[in-house]
Amino acid sequence: MLTHSRAALVRAVAACAGYREAQALHCLAWKLGLASDVVLATALLTRYAKRGLLAPAQRLFDEMSRRDVVACNAVLAALGAAGRAADARALFERMPDRTPASWNAMVTCHCRAGDLVSARRVFEASLHAGSSSVVSWNAMIDGYCKAGRMDAARDLFDRMGSTLPDVVTWNTMMAGYLHGGEPAAAIATFHRLMHIHQEQQQEEEEHRLRPTTVTMATVVTACTQVGDFALGWQIHHQIRQQGTGIDAVLSNALMDMYFKGGSADSALDARAPERQEDGIRLSERAARRISEMDVWDGAAYGLSNVYASLQRWDRVEEHRRGGARGRGTRQGHAPQAARACLL
């Protein structure tokens, strides 16, 4: 019975959304006599830590009779996220076993605190211990990029070789160049990434470098900054051909590029799907408000134009018919300016 209860509680902890739910499950574990179970306690601890709830995580950690490396790593990451680098370091030094996640947490912790000397020391120690991972490399490179030390970031990037960097590494370098005032270098890095991507076409999918929306948003922004709108438009065409999704960040970058490049009409094609729906809902509210003001049903025609731009032809016909009925009942109220706006 208790085994089933523990399994159910562990699943519930993994699915819970916030502190109240986790606290309720914690109390239930006490009532069932499972509070000392290391698997359940670690699951709760990890949930607290991931939500940034350091106080209950620390309290639970102190109460645990046995602490495995997963529990230590969870508290280590939480301490780092809270800016408590000294406490994180003290815990790290006490850990009998360290995994790559332990080293990653400490590198990230020092980088967040701006202590790149300590971060590099831990990073090099992880290499010596054979416990480094691409996450550690990315954290160290990101720390240098955010500090504006692109030469150090590039040196570390080049040390990785051609196979170890993942797309996060490439994105980090591109963003570092972009925010460091070197958009041309960001574009050059993008071209290097795409060259490797093309060379890997014959490899298995999971081993291939695949650009993300972050990659595309960064290079489009770089194109805008250097005024290379032709390359930006080419990249947008490539995004559409490959069926790459457009999120809000990439949509903003594309729209900014089109507006600054003098192609405002093309900016509509760059909207993320959810923004297209937001635009429709906004237009619907505006049309209803105009109708309430009894300013003819030109609003229906304006809204139909929004649907037409999205090729929603069923809704176009519906709103055109609505506009026609409005003209039949309120012909005298049709402003001449509204007539001129019709398709």
C-alpha positions as a printed Julia matrix, in Angstrom:
343×3 Matrix{Float64}:
   0.0    0.0     0.0
   2.76   2.44    0.98
   4.71   1.63   -2.18
   1.7    2.56   -4.31
   1.14   5.68   -2.19
   4.75   6.72   -2.64
   4.62   6.24   -6.41
   1.38   8.22   -6.61
   2.81  11.03   -4.49
   6.02  11.22   -6.55
   3.94  11.53   -9.73
   1.74  14.18   -8.1
   4.78  16.17   -6.95
   6.22  16.12  -10.47
   2.93  17.45  -11.86
   2.14  20.08   -9.22
   2.2   23.68  -10.37
   3.02  25.76   -7.31
   4.04  26.08   -3.69
   0.61  25.44   -2.15
   0.19  22.17   -4.04
   3.71  21.01   -3.14
   3.15  21.97    0.52
  -0.13  20.03    0.62
   1.59  16.94   -0.81
   4.41  17.4     1.7
   1.88  17.36    4.56
   0.2   14.28    3.09
   3.57  12.52    2.99
   3.98  13.2     6.73
   0.53  11.78    7.46
   1.32   8.62    5.5
   4.67   8.2     7.23
   6.58   8.77    4.0
   8.31  12.03    4.87
  11.66  10.28    5.37
  11.48   8.47    2.04
  14.53   9.68    0.1
  12.87   9.38   -3.34
   9.78  11.35   -2.33
  11.77  13.91   -0.32
  14.12  14.47   -3.26
  11.16  14.93   -5.61
   9.66  17.54   -3.27
  13.02  19.23   -2.8
  13.59  19.42   -6.56
  10.13  20.91   -7.07
  10.74  23.58   -4.4
  14.14  24.4    -5.87
  12.88  24.68   -9.45
  10.17  27.08   -8.31
  12.8   29.26   -6.63
  11.42  28.43   -3.18
  14.73  28.3    -1.37
  13.48  28.48    2.23
  11.26  25.34    2.13
  13.87  23.57   -0.01
  16.61  24.33    2.52
  14.35  23.3     5.43
  13.46  19.99    3.78
  17.1   19.36    2.89
  18.15  19.91    6.52
  15.43  17.47    7.69
  16.48  14.66    5.33
  18.21  11.75    7.07
  19.87  10.69    3.81
  20.83  13.1     1.07
  21.73  11.77   -2.33
  23.57  13.71   -5.03
  20.3   14.64   -6.76
  19.07  16.4    -3.61
  22.41  18.18   -3.19
  22.38  19.34   -6.8
  18.85  20.71   -6.43
  19.8   22.82   -3.4
  23.06  23.82   -5.07
  21.19  25.18   -8.09
  18.64  26.95   -5.86
  21.38  28.63   -3.81
  23.08  29.77   -7.01
  19.84  31.17   -8.42
  19.31  33.08   -5.16
  22.76  34.66   -5.42
  24.14  32.83   -2.4
  27.42  31.81   -3.98
  29.27  31.36   -0.67
  26.63  28.95    0.68
  26.6   27.09   -2.63
  30.37  26.77   -2.52
  30.26  25.47    1.07
  27.73  22.8     0.12
  29.73  21.9    -2.99
  32.87  21.38   -0.9
  30.97  19.07    1.5
  29.52  16.86   -1.24
  31.13  13.39   -1.19
  30.09  12.74   -4.79
  29.82  15.22   -7.64
  28.16  14.75  -10.98
  28.48  16.95  -14.09
  25.31  18.7   -12.85
  27.15  19.66   -9.63
  29.99  21.29  -11.56
  27.53  22.97  -13.94
  25.63  24.46  -11.01
  28.79  25.94   -9.5
  30.04  27.4   -12.79
  26.62  28.96  -13.39
  26.47  30.23   -9.81
  29.81  32.08  -10.06
  28.97  33.46  -13.51
  25.67  34.86  -12.22
  27.55  36.53   -9.39
  29.96  38.06  -11.91
  32.9   36.17  -10.4
  34.41  34.88  -13.63
  37.75  34.05  -11.99
  36.09  31.57   -9.6
  33.85  30.31  -12.39
  36.85  29.6   -14.62
  38.67  27.89  -11.76
  35.71  25.54  -11.16
  35.31  25.01  -14.9
  38.96  23.99  -15.39
  38.71  21.7   -12.33
  35.69  19.99  -13.91
  37.74  19.36  -17.07
  40.55  17.9   -14.98
  38.06  15.68  -13.11
  36.49  14.5   -16.36
  33.1   15.79  -15.22
  32.53  18.62  -17.64
  29.62  18.76  -20.06
  28.47  21.07  -22.82
  26.34  22.83  -20.17
  29.5   23.89  -18.31
  31.08  25.17  -21.52
  27.91  27.09  -22.37
  27.68  28.61  -18.89
  31.3   29.77  -18.99
  30.98  31.18  -22.52
  27.73  32.93  -21.55
  29.46  34.46  -18.53
  32.2   35.92  -20.72
  29.68  37.17  -23.3
  27.59  38.96  -20.68
  30.73  40.55  -19.27
  31.63  41.82  -22.75
  34.73  39.63  -22.92
  34.13  38.26  -26.41
  37.81  37.41  -26.98
  37.76  35.05  -23.98
  34.4   33.63  -25.1
  35.75  33.03  -28.61
  38.91  31.35  -27.28
  36.79  28.97  -25.21
  34.41  28.39  -28.12
  37.33  27.47  -30.39
  38.65  25.06  -27.75
  35.42  23.07  -27.99
  36.24  21.79  -31.47
  33.76  21.21  -34.27
  31.64  18.47  -32.7
  31.03  19.51  -29.09
  29.22  22.87  -29.45
  25.44  22.52  -29.5
  22.94  25.05  -30.83
  22.84  26.78  -27.43
  26.58  27.42  -27.72
  26.17  28.95  -31.16
  23.19  31.04  -30.03
  25.18  32.28  -27.03
  28.08  33.4   -29.24
  25.75  35.12  -31.71
  23.9   36.93  -28.91
  27.22  37.94  -27.33
  28.41  39.53  -30.56
  25.06  41.21  -31.17
  24.77  42.76  -27.71
  28.46  43.63  -27.76
  27.95  45.87  -30.78
  29.34  43.43  -33.35
  26.33  42.43  -35.48
  28.55  41.57  -38.47
  30.36  38.99  -36.31
  26.98  37.57  -35.25
  26.04  37.14  -38.93
  29.41  35.5   -39.69
  28.85  33.07  -36.8
  25.39  32.28  -38.19
  26.92  31.46  -41.59
  29.39  29.09  -39.91
  26.54  27.37  -38.11
  24.53  26.98  -41.31
  27.59  25.58  -43.11
  27.91  22.86  -40.46
  24.15  22.29  -40.63
  24.39  21.67  -44.38
  27.34  19.3   -43.93
  25.32  17.25  -41.43
  22.39  16.57  -43.76
  23.32  12.88  -44.04
  23.66  12.36  -40.29
  20.95  11.1   -37.96
  18.45  13.72  -36.84
  19.43  13.76  -33.15
  23.09  14.4   -34.0
  22.47  17.33  -36.31
  22.79  21.0   -35.39
  19.42  22.58  -36.08
  18.92  26.37  -35.82
  16.15  27.45  -33.46
  13.85  30.46  -33.4
  16.4   32.07  -31.07
  19.06  31.61  -33.76
  16.86  33.17  -36.4
  15.7   36.07  -34.21
  19.32  36.91  -33.38
  20.56  36.9   -36.97
  17.52  38.85  -38.23
  18.18  41.51  -35.58
  21.83  41.6   -36.66
  20.75  42.05  -40.3
  18.56  44.98  -39.24
  21.4   46.61  -37.33
  23.84  46.44  -40.27
  21.13  47.33  -42.8
  21.45  44.06  -44.74
  17.71  43.73  -45.36
  18.22  41.5   -48.42
  19.84  38.83  -46.22
  17.1   39.26  -43.62
  14.39  38.72  -46.24
  16.27  35.69  -47.55
  16.38  34.23  -44.03
  12.63  34.81  -43.61
  12.04  32.99  -46.91
  14.19  30.14  -45.63
  12.18  30.02  -42.39
   8.95  29.68  -44.34
  10.39  27.03  -46.67
  11.62  24.9   -43.77
   8.38  25.29  -41.84
  10.21  26.69  -38.82
   7.74  28.04  -36.29
   7.6   31.76  -35.59
   7.31  32.72  -31.92
   6.78  36.19  -30.46
  10.51  37.02  -30.28
  11.22  36.03  -33.88
   8.03  37.77  -35.01
   9.16  41.01  -33.35
  12.59  40.78  -34.99
  11.1   40.15  -38.45
   8.5   42.91  -38.16
  11.15  45.38  -36.97
  13.32  44.44  -39.94
  10.5   44.92  -42.46
   9.4   48.25  -41.01
  12.94  49.63  -40.92
  13.58  48.24  -44.4
  10.57  50.07  -45.81
   8.42  46.96  -46.38
   5.6   47.5   -43.9
   3.18  45.35  -45.93
   5.46  42.32  -45.58
   5.5   42.76  -41.8
   2.02  41.22  -41.65
   3.46  37.94  -42.94
   5.94  37.93  -40.08
   3.36  37.8   -37.31
   3.34  34.76  -35.06
   0.11  32.68  -35.35
  -1.08  33.73  -31.9
  -0.53  37.38  -32.81
  -2.6   36.93  -35.94
  -5.42  35.62  -33.75
  -4.88  38.52  -31.32
  -5.19  40.9   -34.28
  -8.45  39.28  -35.33
  -9.88  39.51  -31.81
  -8.84  43.17  -31.55
 -10.48  43.92  -34.91
 -13.65  42.1   -33.85
 -13.87  44.19  -30.68
 -13.3   47.36  -32.68
 -15.98  46.36  -35.21
 -18.49  45.69  -32.42
 -17.71  49.03  -30.83
 -18.15  50.87  -34.15
 -21.46  49.11  -34.74
 -22.64  50.14  -31.28
 -21.83  53.74  -32.22
 -24.1   53.33  -35.29
 -21.37  54.4   -37.73
 -22.69  52.12  -40.52
 -21.34  48.61  -41.06
 -18.14  49.65  -42.77
 -16.62  48.03  -39.69
 -17.72  44.68  -41.07
 -15.84  45.42  -44.28
 -12.74  46.53  -42.39
 -12.8   43.32  -40.39
 -13.32  41.31  -43.57
 -10.07  42.8   -44.88
  -8.26  41.47  -41.81
  -9.65  38.0   -42.5
  -8.73  38.29  -46.19
  -5.1   39.06  -45.32
  -5.05  35.77  -43.38
  -6.91  33.89  -46.16
  -9.85  33.16  -43.85
 -12.3   33.28  -46.75
 -15.26  31.78  -44.84
 -15.16  34.69  -42.38
 -14.6   37.19  -45.23
 -17.9   36.21  -46.85
 -19.73  36.31  -43.53
 -18.62  39.86  -42.76
 -19.13  41.13  -46.32
 -22.75  39.94  -46.11
 -23.04  41.7   -42.76
 -21.8   44.91  -44.36
 -24.28  44.6   -47.22
 -27.19  44.19  -44.81
 -25.97  47.25  -42.91
 -26.03  49.36  -46.07
 -29.6   48.32  -46.79
 -30.87  49.46  -43.4
 -28.67  52.48  -42.72
 -27.65  53.78  -46.14
 -27.85  57.37  -45.03
 -25.22  56.9   -42.36
 -22.43  55.64  -44.64
 -19.51  58.05  -44.47
 -17.73  58.69  -47.76
 -14.33  58.04  -46.15
 -15.45  54.53  -45.19
 -16.46  53.79  -48.79
 -12.97  54.71  -49.98
 -11.42  52.15  -47.62
 -13.24  49.16  -49.11
 -11.39  46.63  -51.23
